Amino acid sequence: MSDLPVIFGMGAAQAGQSWLFNALAQSPDVRSLPLEELHYWDTFAPRDAEEHVQALNARAELMTERHGLDGPGLDLAELAAVLEYDRTDDAAYHAYLAAALVDHAGAYAMDFTPSYSMLSIAELERAVAFSSRSVFLFIMCDPVARLWAHVRMNAARRLRAGDDLDAKANFILRRALQGLEGHIMMRGDYASALRRLQAVVPRGRLYVLVAEQALCATGVAALCRALKIAPAGVPADEPVFQPSYAGMDPAMMAAARWQLRDQYDAVAEILGEMPASWLPETREVSAAQPEEELSQ
């Protein structure tokens, strides 16, 4: 086991990981790599590795054409080589991270890949065993807000000329709640992810962060103190992540809140209480109302 200091960031898509990555990078005790998402631990399957390597090499070629051989394309090509390398002992990944810490003894390297939250127990055990000085940050936001942000992102990608974004998003949301967009719902399964993480990550190395509370100057300062690193110097003390339900059909919101009730209950049990910034009690719904809405 290595003693390389590493911060692994993970969690649901659209929960503010990029902002936290950039905020922590301002600390002199943290060194950011050229890419935020390294996708090392979630690409052990040959097909997954191949897809990421091809994408990285394509971007590297484009960047090299634009900026020359010493430009950002070189960073992308180096990461592609790491993902292609023999994964028997994680030596290439270790060297890649360690290179960022040369002349910065004691500093943390960072790998913020949201999909690490979906790693299996065996995959998490290997990631934990990689370094005795690694820490794991699990970032989450209100389940319905996360679901709606993810749905709107997918709706924007599927939008055709003349389509209305809100109508498209509500259509995809209905499909997701009916089990027809499984990949969207899977990314918001906090309960399963937290149970796996708690089963594998040693106490003191796992930090569960609520985006609405942690992504501000006060929250980052508290995290820096917990990690025993120099302050990051984030200027504004205003929450960066504000849940947005703009364009969401109220009936669909009720249905989503009902279907995700197990996620709210699991988080409340794990944290000891429901995050105060999550859906107000006034938005609680009965068992009958959402089921009727989805059956239409």
C-alpha positions in Angstrom: 0.0 0.0 0.0 1.2 3.5 -0.9 1.2 6.5 1.3 0.5 8.9 -1.6 -2.0 11.6 -0.4 -5.0 11.5 -2.7 -8.5 13.1 -2.6 -11.1 11.0 -4.4 -14.2 13.0 -5.2 -17.4 11.2 -6.2 -21.2 11.4 -6.1 -24.2 12.1 -8.2 -24.0 13.9 -11.5 -24.9 17.6 -11.4 -24.1 18.0 -7.7 -21.3 20.5 -7.8 -18.2 18.3 -7.9 -16.4 20.6 -10.4 -16.9 23.6 -8.2 -15.5 21.8 -5.2 -12.5 20.5 -7.3 -11.7 24.0 -8.4 -12.1 25.4 -4.8 -9.8 22.8 -3.2 -7.3 23.4 -6.0 -6.8 26.9 -4.5 -5.2 25.4 -1.4 -1.4 25.3 -1.5 -1.7 21.8 0.0 -3.6 20.4 -3.0 -2.3 19.9 -6.5 -4.8 19.5 -9.3 -4.1 17.5 -12.4 -4.9 18.7 -15.9 -8.1 16.7 -15.9 -10.7 16.6 -13.1 -12.1 13.2 -14.0 -9.4 10.5 -14.4 -11.7 7.5 -14.7 -9.1 5.1 -13.5 -11.1 3.0 -11.0 -14.2 2.7 -13.2 -12.4 1.5 -16.4 -11.0 -1.9 -15.4 -13.4 -3.6 -17.8 -11.6 -3.7 -21.2 -14.5 -2.1 -23.1 -14.7 0.8 -20.6 -11.0 1.4 -20.8 -11.0 1.3 -24.6 -13.8 3.8 -24.9 -12.1 6.3 -22.6 -8.7 5.8 -24.2 -10.2 6.4 -27.7 -12.0 9.6 -26.5 -8.8 10.9 -24.8 -6.6 10.2 -27.8 -9.1 11.9 -30.1 -9.1 15.0 -27.8 -5.4 14.9 -27.5 -5.0 14.9 -31.3 -7.3 17.9 -31.6 -5.5 19.8 -28.9 -2.1 19.0 -30.4 -3.3 20.4 -33.7 -4.4 23.6 -32.0 -1.7 24.2 -29.4 1.3 22.1 -30.5 3.1 19.2 -29.1 3.7 20.7 -25.6 0.1 21.9 -25.2 -2.8 20.3 -23.3 -2.9 17.4 -25.8 0.2 16.0 -24.1 -1.7 15.7 -20.7 -4.6 13.9 -22.4 -2.2 11.5 -24.1 -0.4 10.7 -20.9 -3.7 9.8 -19.1 -4.7 7.7 -22.1 -1.4 5.8 -21.7 -2.1 5.2 -18.0 -5.5 3.7 -18.8 -4.0 1.5 -21.4 -1.2 0.3 -19.1 -1.2 -3.0 -17.3 -3.5 -2.6 -14.2 -1.9 -5.4 -12.2 -0.3 -3.2 -9.5 -1.7 0.4 -10.4 1.9 1.5 -10.9 1.2 3.7 -13.9 -1.6 5.5 -12.1 0.5 6.0 -9.0 3.3 7.5 -11.1 0.8 9.8 -12.9 -0.5 11.2 -9.6 2.9 11.3 -7.9 4.3 13.4 -10.8 1.9 16.2 -9.8 3.3 16.2 -6.3 7.0 16.5 -7.2 8.4 19.4 -5.1 5.2 19.5 -3.1 5.8 17.1 -0.3 2.7 16.3 1.8 0.3 17.8 -0.7 -2.8 16.0 -2.0 -3.4 15.0 -5.6 -7.1 14.9 -6.7 -9.2 12.6 -8.8 -12.8 13.7 -9.0 -14.8 11.2 -11.0 -18.5 11.2 -10.0 -19.1 7.6 -11.3 -16.7 6.2 -8.6 -19.8 6.3 -6.4 -21.1 3.3 -8.5 -18.0 1.1 -7.9 -18.6 -2.3 -6.6 -17.4 -3.5 -3.2 -14.4 -5.2 -4.8 -13.5 -2.1 -6.8 -13.8 0.2 -3.8 -11.6 -2.2 -1.8 -8.9 -1.9 -4.4 -9.2 1.9 -4.5 -9.0 2.1 -0.7 -6.0 -0.2 -0.6 -4.2 2.0 -3.2 -3.0 4.4 -0.5 -3.2 4.7 3.3 -3.5 8.5 2.9 -6.4 8.6 0.5 -9.7 10.3 1.5 -13.0 9.9 -0.1 -15.5 12.7 -0.6 -19.1 11.8 -1.4 -21.0 14.8 -2.7 -24.8 14.8 -2.9 -27.7 17.2 -3.3 -31.4 17.0 -2.9 -32.5 13.8 -4.7 -35.3 15.5 -6.6 -33.1 18.5 -7.6 -30.4 16.1 -8.7 -32.9 14.1 -10.8 -34.3 17.1 -12.4 -30.9 18.6 -13.3 -29.8 15.2 -14.8 -33.1 15.0 -16.7 -32.7 18.5 -18.1 -29.2 17.8 -19.2 -30.4 14.7 -21.1 -33.3 16.7 -22.5 -30.9 19.4 -23.8 -28.8 16.7 -25.6 -31.9 15.1 -27.2 -33.5 18.4 -28.2 -34.6 18.8 -31.8 -35.6 21.9 -33.7 -38.9 23.2 -32.4 -38.8 21.2 -29.2 -39.6 22.8 -25.9 -36.9 22.0 -23.3 -39.3 21.9 -20.3 -41.8 19.7 -22.1 -38.9 17.4 -23.2 -37.5 17.2 -19.7 -40.9 16.4 -18.1 -41.4 13.7 -20.8 -38.0 12.1 -19.9 -38.7 12.5 -16.2 -41.9 10.5 -16.6 -40.0 7.8 -18.4 -37.4 7.8 -15.7 -40.0 7.4 -13.0 -41.6 4.5 -14.9 -38.3 2.7 -15.1 -37.5 3.4 -18.7 -34.4 5.6 -18.1 -32.5 3.4 -15.6 -29.2 5.1 -16.1 -30.6 8.4 -14.8 -32.1 6.9 -11.7 -29.1 4.7 -11.0 -26.8 7.8 -10.7 -29.0 9.1 -7.8 -28.9 5.9 -5.7 -27.3 7.5 -2.6 -28.5 4.8 -0.3 -26.6 2.0 -2.1 -23.5 4.1 -2.7 -23.2 5.2 0.9 -23.7 1.7 2.2 -20.9 0.4 0.0 -18.6 3.3 1.0 -19.3 2.9 4.7 -18.7 -0.9 4.4 -15.2 -0.4 2.8 -13.7 3.0 3.5 -12.1 3.2 7.0 -13.6 5.6 9.5 -12.0 9.1 9.2 -11.3 8.7 5.5 -14.9 9.1 4.3 -16.6 12.5 4.2 -20.2 12.8 3.2 -21.0 16.3 1.9 -24.4 17.9 1.3 -23.9 20.2 -1.7 -26.3 22.9 -0.6 -24.4 23.3 2.7 -20.8 22.4 1.8 -20.3 24.3 -1.5 -19.6 27.7 0.0 -16.7 29.4 1.7 -17.7 28.2 5.2 -18.2 24.7 4.0 -14.9 24.5 2.2 -13.1 26.0 5.2 -14.6 23.3 7.4 -13.5 20.6 4.9 -10.0 22.0 4.8 -9.8 21.9 8.6 -11.0 18.3 8.6 -8.3 17.4 6.0 -5.7 19.4 7.8 -4.8 21.4 4.8 -4.3 25.2 4.3 -7.4 27.2 3.5 -8.6 27.3 -0.1 -9.4 31.0 0.0 -12.9 30.8 -1.6 -14.1 34.4 -1.6 -17.9 34.4 -1.4 -19.8 32.9 1.5 -22.9 32.0 -0.6 -24.0 28.5 -1.4 -23.0 27.6 -4.9 -25.5 24.9 -5.4 -29.1 26.1 -5.2 -31.7 23.4 -6.0 -33.7 24.4 -9.1 -37.1 23.0 -10.0 -37.7 25.5 -12.8 -40.0 24.0 -15.5 -40.8 20.9 -13.5 -44.4 19.9 -13.6 -45.7 20.0 -9.9 -47.4 16.7 -10.2 -44.2 15.1 -11.5 -42.3 16.7 -8.6 -44.8 15.0 -6.2 -44.3 11.7 -8.0 -40.5 12.0 -7.9 -40.5 12.9 -4.2 -42.6 9.8 -3.5 -40.5 7.5 -5.7 -37.3 8.8 -4.1 -38.5 8.6 -0.5 -36.2 5.7 0.3 -33.2 7.9 -0.7 -34.4 10.7 1.7 -34.9 8.2 4.5 -31.5 6.5 4.0 -29.7 9.8 4.0 -31.5 11.0 7.1 -30.6 7.7 8.8 -26.9 7.9 7.8 -26.5 11.5 8.7 -28.7 11.4 11.8 -31.1 14.0 10.3 -32.5 15.2 7.0 -30.5 18.1 5.5 -32.4 21.2 6.3 -32.0 22.6 2.8 -33.7 19.6 1.2 -37.4 19.5 0.1 -39.6 21.3 2.7 -42.3 19.3 4.5 -44.9 21.3 2.6 -43.9 19.3 -0.5 -44.6 15.9 1.2 -47.2 13.9 -0.8 -49.6 11.1 -0.2 -49.1 7.6 -1.5 -52.0 7.8 -3.9 -51.3 11.1 -5.7 -48.0 10.2 -7.5 -49.1 6.7 -8.4 -52.2 8.1 -10.1 -50.1 10.7 -12.0 -47.6 8.1 -13.4 -50.4 5.7 -14.5 -52.0 8.3 -16.8 
